[in-house]
Amino acid sequence: MPGILVTGASTGIGEACVLHLASLGHRVFAGVRKDADGERLRDQGGPTVVPVLLDVTDPDAIKAAAAFVERDLGTVRLAGIVNNAGVARGGPLEFLPIDEWREQLEINVIGQVAVTQAFMPLLRAAYGRVVFIGSIGGRIGQPLMGPYNASKFALEGIAESFRHEVEPFGIKVVLVEPGAVNTPIWGKGQQTMARLVDDAPPAMVEQYDPMMQKVAAALEKNDGGGIEASVVAKVVERALFSGHPRPRYLVGPDAKSAGHLMRFVPDRVRDVMVRRFA
């Protein structure tokens, strides 16, 4: 069976992809930042799970991971990479520290590009596929989620441009766009929001507190809500191995509803709906 690399495999969608693909017999390289997470995944997924230490913001770690995967594969081909590593940062643009923006974009955008570049020689040799885990947040911007939305909007453009670039070489690029998924990212988002509020100037709290309370409630709802990550993993499987994969897959009822909204509802009406329900 061919090999697959999954980044951000420690939890959530990445973990679900590793375990699902391994259950099908694929050799899955699980990109993690801690040895303990890799060992846990191997214990759960079996001998076809191969942990790889991979921090997508560290060029040396990416280079080392690509070399390790190439050696470990031997004559087996690399069928695809799943660019899943990501974080969620949020807050009012007016007050959110620039370092928060840089970290968000470095992980969710630059890291995905760097990993893809490093593994392109293996993908070219195997006519492999690149799957980006985007979000419905890459189609609709929500208040106080500017950094996260920016990263996912960026992946939309990157995936589309890259898809056209490598189509002549037999390489497919697919964007998977889930809605709310029951993963730890939302709990981490709540922690980040709380930290920013604690460090915020009084003017931010005074001006944005009602909006922040509303967003905090939405994050709490998503934490433990939404579809299971295993649902996304099965769509990733289709993106990797379908004979004719779609360019984009919306996953989850909220993502599909929002996708419909984007196609048929005028901008001003959509803005009213986002402000009311976001």
C-alpha positions as CSV (number, residue, x, y, z in Angstrom):
1,M,0.0,0.0,0.0
2,P,1.2,3.5,-0.7
3,G,2.5,6.0,1.9
4,I,0.7,9.1,3.2
5,L,2.0,12.0,5.2
6,V,-0.4,13.7,7.6
7,T,0.8,16.9,9.4
8,G,-0.6,18.0,12.7
9,A,-1.4,14.4,13.6
10,S,-1.4,14.7,17.4
11,T,-5.1,15.5,17.8
12,G,-8.3,16.2,16.0
13,I,-8.6,15.9,12.3
14,G,-5.0,14.9,11.9
15,E,-5.2,12.1,14.4
16,A,-8.5,10.8,12.8
17,C,-6.9,10.8,9.4
18,V,-3.9,8.8,10.6
19,L,-6.0,6.2,12.3
20,H,-8.5,5.9,9.5
21,L,-5.9,5.6,6.7
22,A,-3.9,3.1,8.8
23,S,-7.0,1.0,9.3
24,L,-7.2,0.7,5.5
25,G,-3.6,-0.7,5.5
26,H,-1.8,2.4,4.3
27,R,1.6,3.3,5.6
28,V,0.9,6.6,7.4
29,F,3.6,9.0,8.4
30,A,2.2,10.9,11.3
31,G,3.7,14.3,11.7
32,V,3.9,15.2,15.4
33,R,6.0,17.6,17.6
34,K,6.3,15.2,20.6
35,D,7.6,11.7,20.7
36,A,4.9,10.7,23.2
37,D,2.2,11.7,20.7
38,G,3.8,9.6,18.0
39,E,4.1,6.6,20.3
40,R,0.4,6.9,21.2
41,L,-0.7,7.0,17.6
42,R,1.4,4.0,16.8
43,D,-0.1,2.1,19.7
44,Q,-3.6,3.0,18.5
45,G,-3.1,2.6,14.8
46,G,-0.7,-0.3,14.6
47,P,2.5,-1.0,12.8
48,T,1.7,0.9,9.6
49,V,1.7,4.2,11.6
50,V,5.2,5.7,11.4
51,P,5.7,8.8,13.7
52,V,7.7,11.7,12.2
53,L,8.9,14.6,14.3
54,L,7.7,17.6,12.3
55,D,7.2,21.2,13.3
56,V,5.9,22.9,10.2
57,T,7.5,26.2,11.3
58,D,11.0,24.7,11.5
59,P,12.8,24.5,8.1
60,D,15.4,22.0,9.5
61,A,12.6,19.8,10.9
62,I,10.8,19.8,7.6
63,K,14.0,18.9,5.7
64,A,14.8,16.1,8.1
65,A,11.2,14.7,7.9
66,A,11.3,14.6,4.1
67,A,14.6,12.8,4.2
68,F,13.3,10.3,6.7
69,V,10.2,9.6,4.8
70,E,12.1,9.1,1.6
71,R,14.4,6.5,3.3
72,D,11.6,4.7,5.0
73,L,9.5,4.4,1.9
74,G,12.2,2.7,-0.1
75,T,10.5,1.6,-3.3
76,V,7.0,2.4,-2.0
77,R,5.4,5.5,-3.5
78,L,4.2,8.5,-1.5
79,A,0.5,8.8,-2.6
80,G,-0.1,12.1,-0.9
81,I,0.3,14.6,1.8
82,V,-2.5,15.9,4.1
83,N,-1.6,19.5,5.2
84,N,-3.6,19.6,8.4
85,A,-1.4,21.3,11.0
86,G,-3.1,24.5,12.3
87,V,-4.1,26.7,15.2
88,A,-6.9,29.2,15.7
89,R,-6.2,32.8,16.8
90,G,-8.7,35.5,17.2
91,G,-9.4,38.9,18.6
92,P,-10.2,42.5,17.4
93,L,-7.9,43.5,14.6
94,E,-7.6,46.9,16.2
95,F,-5.9,45.5,19.3
96,L,-4.6,42.0,18.5
97,P,-0.8,41.9,18.8
98,I,1.0,41.5,15.5
99,D,2.9,38.5,16.9
100,E,-0.4,36.7,17.1
101,W,-1.1,37.3,13.4
102,R,2.4,36.2,12.5
103,E,2.1,32.9,14.5
104,Q,-1.3,32.2,12.9
105,L,-0.1,32.7,9.4
106,E,3.3,31.0,9.9
107,I,1.7,27.8,11.1
108,N,-1.5,27.7,9.0
109,V,-0.2,29.1,5.7
110,I,3.6,29.3,5.4
111,G,4.1,25.9,7.1
112,Q,1.7,24.2,4.7
113,V,3.6,25.7,1.7
114,A,7.0,24.7,3.2
115,V,5.9,21.1,3.8
116,T,4.5,20.8,0.3
117,Q,7.7,22.2,-1.3
118,A,9.8,19.7,0.6
119,F,7.8,16.7,-0.4
120,M,7.1,17.6,-4.0
121,P,10.0,15.4,-5.4
122,L,8.4,12.3,-3.9
123,L,4.9,13.4,-5.0
124,R,6.1,14.0,-8.6
125,A,7.7,10.6,-8.8
126,A,4.4,9.0,-7.7
127,Y,1.9,11.3,-9.3
128,G,0.7,11.9,-5.8
129,R,-1.9,14.3,-4.3
130,V,-1.9,17.3,-2.0
131,V,-4.8,17.7,0.3
132,F,-5.2,21.0,2.2
133,I,-7.4,21.0,5.3
134,G,-9.2,24.4,4.9
135,S,-12.4,25.5,6.6
136,I,-15.7,27.1,5.8
137,G,-14.0,29.9,7.6
138,G,-12.0,30.3,4.4
139,R,-15.2,31.4,2.7
140,I,-17.0,33.5,5.3
141,G,-15.2,35.8,7.7
142,Q,-16.5,36.0,11.3
143,P,-16.0,38.9,13.7
144,L,-13.0,38.5,16.0
145,M,-11.7,35.6,13.9
146,G,-9.7,37.6,11.5
147,P,-6.3,35.8,11.8
148,Y,-7.9,32.3,11.5
149,N,-10.1,33.4,8.6
150,A,-7.1,35.1,6.9
151,S,-5.2,31.8,7.1
152,K,-8.0,29.8,5.7
153,F,-8.9,32.3,2.9
154,A,-5.2,32.1,2.0
155,L,-5.3,28.4,1.7
156,E,-8.3,28.8,-0.7
157,G,-6.1,30.8,-3.1
158,I,-3.0,28.7,-2.6
159,A,-4.8,25.5,-3.3
160,E,-6.6,26.9,-6.4
161,S,-3.4,28.3,-7.9
162,F,-1.3,25.3,-7.1
163,R,-4.0,23.0,-8.6
164,H,-3.6,24.7,-12.0
165,E,0.2,24.7,-11.7
166,V,0.6,20.9,-11.2
167,E,-2.3,19.6,-13.2
168,P,-0.1,19.1,-16.3
169,F,2.1,16.8,-14.2
170,G,-0.6,14.5,-13.1
171,I,-0.7,15.8,-9.5
172,K,-4.1,16.6,-8.0
173,V,-4.7,19.3,-5.4
174,V,-7.8,19.1,-3.2
175,L,-9.2,21.4,-0.6
176,V,-11.3,19.9,2.2
177,E,-13.5,22.5,4.0
178,P,-15.1,21.3,7.2
179,G,-17.5,23.3,9.3
180,A,-17.6,22.9,13.1
181,V,-15.7,19.7,14.1
182,N,-15.4,18.2,17.5
183,T,-11.7,18.8,18.0
184,P,-9.4,20.3,20.7
185,I,-8.8,23.4,18.5
186,W,-11.9,25.1,19.9
187,G,-10.9,24.6,23.5
188,K,-7.5,25.9,22.7
189,G,-9.2,28.9,21.0
190,Q,-11.1,29.6,24.2
191,Q,-7.8,29.5,26.2
192,T,-6.2,31.9,23.7
193,M,-9.2,34.3,23.8
194,A,-9.1,34.3,27.7
195,R,-5.4,35.0,27.6
196,L,-5.8,37.9,25.2
197,V,-8.6,39.4,27.3
198,D,-6.4,39.2,30.5
199,D,-3.6,41.0,28.7
200,A,-5.9,43.5,26.8
201,P,-6.0,47.2,27.3
202,P,-9.1,48.5,29.0
203,A,-10.3,50.1,25.7
204,M,-10.5,46.7,24.0
205,V,-12.7,45.2,26.7
206,E,-14.9,48.3,26.9
207,Q,-15.5,48.5,23.1
208,Y,-15.6,44.8,22.2
209,D,-16.9,43.0,25.3
210,P,-20.4,42.2,23.9
211,M,-18.9,40.8,20.7
212,M,-16.2,38.9,22.6
213,Q,-18.8,37.3,24.8
214,K,-20.8,36.2,21.8
215,V,-17.7,34.7,20.1
216,A,-16.7,33.0,23.3
217,A,-20.1,31.4,23.5
218,A,-19.8,30.2,19.9
219,L,-16.3,28.7,20.7
220,E,-17.8,26.9,23.7
221,K,-20.6,25.5,21.6
222,N,-18.1,24.2,19.0
223,D,-16.0,22.7,21.7
224,G,-17.7,19.3,22.0
225,G,-20.1,20.1,19.2
226,G,-20.0,19.7,15.4
227,I,-19.3,16.6,13.4
228,E,-16.8,14.0,14.5
229,A,-13.3,14.2,13.1
230,S,-13.7,10.7,11.7
231,V,-16.2,12.1,9.2
232,V,-13.6,14.5,7.8
233,A,-11.1,11.6,7.7
234,K,-13.3,9.6,5.4
235,V,-13.6,12.6,3.0
236,V,-9.8,13.0,3.1
237,E,-9.7,9.3,2.0
238,R,-11.9,10.2,-1.0
239,A,-9.7,13.2,-1.8
240,L,-6.6,11.0,-1.8
241,F,-7.9,8.0,-3.7
242,S,-10.9,8.9,-5.8
243,G,-10.3,8.5,-9.5
244,H,-11.7,11.9,-10.2
245,P,-11.5,14.0,-6.9
246,R,-13.4,17.2,-6.6
247,P,-11.3,20.4,-6.3
248,R,-13.2,21.1,-3.0
249,Y,-15.2,19.1,-0.5
250,L,-17.5,20.8,2.0
251,V,-17.9,18.6,5.1
252,G,-20.7,18.9,7.6
253,P,-24.2,20.4,7.4
254,D,-23.1,23.9,8.5
255,A,-20.3,24.0,5.9
256,K,-22.7,22.9,3.2
257,S,-25.3,25.5,4.3
258,A,-22.7,28.2,4.4
259,G,-21.4,27.2,0.9
260,H,-25.0,27.5,-0.4
261,L,-25.2,30.9,1.3
262,M,-22.1,32.1,-0.4
263,R,-23.3,31.2,-3.9
264,F,-26.8,32.6,-3.8
265,V,-27.1,35.3,-1.1
266,P,-26.1,38.9,-1.8
267,D,-23.2,40.3,0.3
268,R,-25.3,42.7,2.3
269,V,-27.8,40.0,3.3
270,R,-24.9,37.7,4.2
271,D,-23.3,40.3,6.4
272,V,-26.5,40.7,8.3
273,M,-26.8,37.0,8.8
274,V,-23.1,36.6,9.9
275,R,-23.5,39.5,12.5
276,R,-26.6,38.0,13.8
277,F,-25.5,34.4,14.2
278,A,-21.7,34.5,14.4
